[in-house]
Amino acid sequence: MPELVHYPSIEVAGEGAVIVYLDKVASSATIKKISQLKYRIANALGDCVVELVPSYASLLVIFDPLKSDYYAVKKALVTLLDTTSEEVSNSSKIIELPVYYSLESGPDLERLASRSGLSIEEVIEIHQQTTYQVFAIGFAPGFAFLGEVDERIACPRLTSPRAKVAKGSVGIADRQTAIYPNVSPGGWNLIGLCPQTLFNPNESPYLTYQVGDSVKFKGISRAEFLGLGGQL
C-alpha cells in the first residue's frame, strides 16, 4: 500500500538544499502560498539562503552549508509553515503584454481554431479574456508557464516539435500558454508574437515576471507590433 503524503512536507534535495511541497498539484491558491512562503523564507533566513526556486506546487530552498545546516533550515521552515501570517508579498504584480495575433505571426492559429470549432477571431478573443498566473519558470531562461487556458482553446503539443521557434512566439499547450523569450526549439501551438523582450541577463530585473505574478494579453495591430520593435 503506497505511503500517504501529508502536505506541506519537507524533503532533502541534495547537499545544501531542501524542497518544500505545498500540495500534490498546482492551483492558484498553491501558487499564492508558494509566493508568500518565498517572501517569508527570504526574510527569516537572510544570507543563509543562496537561492529560492519556486515551481508548480513546491519551493526549492538552496542554503549555504557554511552558514547553516539541514536541521536548522528544516526547523525554521516548519516554524514558518506552522505559523499563521498575514504577510503578503508586495512583489506580485499584473503584467499586460502586447500580442500580434494573425495567420502571419501565428502559424498554428487557423488549425487550432478549426480543431476547437471556433473562428480565428473567437480564439484570439478567448485567449485575451483570461488573466493567467505564472505557475513556473523553466525549460529555457525566462520561459514562463502560464495557466490556465480556457478549455475551449486548449490544444495538445505538436507531435513533432519545431527545430526553431521565433523569439516572442506565443503558444498554447494543453491548458497552458507561454511566450518564447528567445529563439529555441519548441512544440507548442503558435498563435501570435509579442514584441516585448522578456528576459535580459544584462538588466535588473532580468526577468519581466516571477512565479505568482499575473499576465494578461492585449491584441495589437501589425503596425503597432513593428513599431514596438517586433520582427516578422
C-alpha positions as CSV (number, residue, x, y, z in Angstrom):
1,M,0.0,0.0,0.0
2,P,1.5,3.3,-1.0
3,E,2.6,5.7,1.7
4,L,0.3,8.7,2.2
5,V,2.0,12.0,1.8
6,H,0.8,14.9,4.0
7,Y,1.2,18.4,2.8
8,P,3.1,20.6,3.4
9,S,6.2,18.3,3.5
10,I,9.9,19.0,3.6
11,E,12.4,16.7,1.8
12,V,16.2,16.7,1.3
13,A,17.0,17.8,-2.2
14,G,20.8,17.3,-2.1
15,E,23.7,18.8,-0.2
16,G,22.7,22.3,0.8
17,A,19.1,22.1,-0.4
18,V,15.7,21.1,0.7
19,I,12.4,21.1,-1.1
20,V,9.0,22.1,0.4
21,Y,6.0,20.5,-1.2
22,L,2.9,22.6,-0.6
23,D,0.5,20.3,-2.4
24,K,0.3,17.4,-4.9
25,V,-0.8,19.6,-7.9
26,A,-0.7,23.2,-8.8
27,S,-3.6,25.6,-8.2
28,S,-4.0,29.4,-7.9
29,A,-4.1,29.0,-4.1
30,T,-1.0,26.9,-4.0
31,I,0.9,29.4,-6.2
32,K,-0.1,32.2,-3.9
33,K,1.2,30.2,-0.9
34,I,4.5,29.5,-2.6
35,S,4.9,33.2,-3.4
36,Q,4.2,34.2,0.1
37,L,6.4,31.4,1.6
38,K,9.3,32.5,-0.6
39,Y,9.0,36.1,0.7
40,R,8.9,34.9,4.3
41,I,11.8,32.5,4.0
42,A,14.0,35.2,2.5
43,N,13.2,37.5,5.5
44,A,13.6,34.8,8.1
45,L,16.8,33.1,6.8
46,G,18.5,36.1,5.3
47,D,22.0,35.5,4.0
48,C,21.8,31.7,4.8
49,V,19.7,31.4,1.6
50,V,21.6,31.1,-1.7
51,E,18.5,30.8,-3.9
52,L,14.8,30.1,-3.8
53,V,13.3,28.3,-6.8
54,P,9.5,28.1,-6.9
55,S,7.7,25.6,-9.1
56,Y,4.1,24.4,-9.6
57,A,3.5,23.1,-6.1
58,S,6.9,23.2,-4.4
59,L,9.7,25.5,-3.4
60,L,13.4,24.6,-3.6
61,V,15.4,26.2,-0.8
62,I,19.2,26.2,-1.5
63,F,21.2,27.3,1.5
64,D,24.8,28.0,2.3
65,P,26.1,24.9,4.3
66,L,28.9,27.1,5.8
67,K,26.2,29.3,7.5
68,S,23.5,26.7,8.4
69,D,22.6,23.0,8.0
70,Y,19.7,20.9,7.1
71,Y,18.3,20.5,10.6
72,A,18.4,24.3,11.3
73,V,16.8,25.1,8.0
74,K,14.1,22.5,8.4
75,K,13.3,23.7,11.9
76,A,12.9,27.3,10.5
77,L,10.8,26.1,7.7
78,V,8.5,24.1,10.0
79,T,8.0,27.2,12.1
80,L,7.2,29.3,9.1
81,L,4.7,26.7,7.8
82,D,3.0,26.3,11.1
83,T,2.7,29.9,11.9
84,T,-0.3,31.8,10.6
85,S,0.8,35.0,9.0
86,E,-0.9,38.0,7.4
87,E,2.2,38.8,5.5
88,V,1.6,39.2,1.8
89,S,4.4,39.7,-0.7
90,N,4.3,43.1,-2.3
91,S,6.2,41.8,-5.3
92,S,3.3,40.1,-7.1
93,K,2.0,42.2,-10.0
94,I,-0.2,42.1,-13.0
95,I,1.7,42.4,-16.3
96,E,0.0,43.3,-19.6
97,L,1.8,42.0,-22.7
98,P,1.0,43.1,-26.3
99,V,0.5,40.3,-28.9
100,Y,0.1,40.5,-32.7
101,Y,-2.4,37.7,-33.4
102,S,-2.6,36.7,-37.0
103,L,-2.0,33.9,-39.5
104,E,1.3,35.7,-40.4
105,S,2.5,35.7,-36.8
106,G,0.7,32.5,-35.6
107,P,1.3,29.6,-37.9
108,D,-1.0,27.3,-35.8
109,L,-3.8,29.7,-35.3
110,E,-6.0,28.5,-38.1
111,R,-5.5,24.8,-37.2
112,L,-6.2,25.4,-33.6
113,A,-9.4,27.3,-34.4
114,S,-10.6,24.6,-36.7
115,R,-9.8,21.9,-34.1
116,S,-11.8,23.9,-31.5
117,G,-14.8,24.5,-33.7
118,L,-14.3,28.3,-33.3
119,S,-13.4,31.2,-35.6
120,I,-9.9,32.6,-35.5
121,E,-11.4,35.8,-34.0
122,E,-13.1,33.8,-31.3
123,V,-9.8,32.0,-30.4
124,I,-8.0,35.4,-30.1
125,E,-10.7,36.9,-28.0
126,I,-10.8,33.9,-25.6
127,H,-7.1,33.9,-25.2
128,Q,-7.2,37.6,-24.2
129,Q,-10.1,37.3,-21.8
130,T,-8.2,35.2,-19.2
131,T,-5.8,36.5,-16.6
132,Y,-3.1,33.9,-16.3
133,Q,-0.9,33.1,-13.4
134,V,2.8,32.4,-13.6
135,F,3.0,28.8,-12.4
136,A,6.7,28.1,-13.0
137,I,9.7,29.3,-15.0
138,G,11.9,26.8,-16.8
139,F,12.6,24.9,-20.0
140,A,14.6,27.9,-21.2
141,P,15.7,31.1,-19.3
142,G,12.7,33.3,-18.9
143,F,10.2,30.8,-20.2
144,A,7.1,31.1,-18.0
145,F,4.4,28.5,-17.8
146,L,1.1,30.4,-17.6
147,G,-2.3,28.9,-16.6
148,E,-4.9,28.1,-17.1
149,V,-6.1,28.4,-20.7
150,D,-9.8,28.3,-21.3
151,E,-10.6,24.6,-22.1
152,R,-12.3,25.7,-25.4
153,I,-8.9,26.6,-26.9
154,A,-6.7,24.0,-25.0
155,C,-4.7,22.0,-27.5
156,P,-2.0,19.2,-27.1
157,R,1.6,19.9,-28.0
158,L,2.7,19.3,-31.6
159,T,3.5,15.6,-32.4
160,S,6.8,16.8,-34.0
161,P,8.3,19.9,-32.3
162,R,9.8,22.7,-34.4
163,A,13.6,22.9,-34.5
164,K,13.3,26.7,-34.4
165,V,10.6,28.9,-32.8
166,A,10.9,32.7,-33.2
167,K,11.6,34.9,-30.2
168,G,8.3,36.3,-28.8
169,S,6.2,33.5,-30.1
170,V,3.0,33.0,-28.1
171,G,1.9,29.4,-27.8
172,I,-0.6,27.1,-26.2
173,A,0.0,23.5,-25.0
174,D,-2.9,21.8,-23.2
175,R,-4.2,24.2,-20.5
176,Q,-1.1,26.4,-20.5
177,T,0.1,29.3,-22.6
178,A,3.6,30.8,-22.8
179,I,5.9,33.2,-24.7
180,Y,9.2,32.0,-26.0
181,P,11.7,34.6,-24.6
182,N,14.3,33.7,-27.2
183,V,14.7,31.6,-30.3
184,S,14.6,27.9,-29.4
185,P,13.1,24.6,-30.3
186,G,9.5,24.1,-29.2
187,G,6.4,22.1,-29.7
188,W,3.6,24.5,-28.6
189,N,0.8,25.7,-30.9
190,L,1.8,29.2,-32.0
191,I,-0.9,31.8,-32.3
192,G,0.9,35.2,-32.2
193,L,4.0,37.2,-31.5
194,C,4.9,39.5,-28.6
195,P,7.4,42.3,-29.4
196,Q,8.5,42.8,-25.8
197,T,11.8,41.5,-24.5
198,L,11.0,39.3,-21.5
199,F,14.5,38.1,-20.5
200,N,17.7,40.0,-20.5
201,P,20.5,38.8,-18.2
202,N,22.3,42.2,-18.6
203,E,19.4,44.1,-17.0
204,S,17.9,44.3,-13.5
205,P,15.4,42.8,-13.0
206,Y,16.5,40.4,-15.8
207,L,13.0,38.8,-16.0
208,T,9.7,40.6,-16.7
209,Y,7.7,38.3,-14.3
210,Q,8.1,36.0,-11.3
211,V,6.2,33.0,-10.1
212,G,2.9,34.2,-8.6
213,D,2.6,37.2,-10.9
214,S,-0.4,37.5,-13.2
215,V,-0.3,38.1,-17.0
216,K,-2.9,39.5,-19.4
217,F,-2.5,39.6,-23.2
218,K,-3.7,42.6,-25.3
219,G,-4.0,42.2,-29.1
220,I,-2.2,44.8,-31.2
221,S,-2.1,45.5,-34.9
222,R,0.7,44.6,-37.3
223,A,1.8,48.3,-37.4
224,E,1.9,48.5,-33.6
225,F,3.9,45.3,-33.4
226,L,6.5,46.6,-35.8
227,G,6.5,50.0,-34.1
228,L,7.3,48.3,-30.8
229,G,10.4,46.6,-32.3
230,G,8.8,43.3,-33.3
231,Q,10.2,41.4,-36.2
232,L,8.5,39.1,-38.7
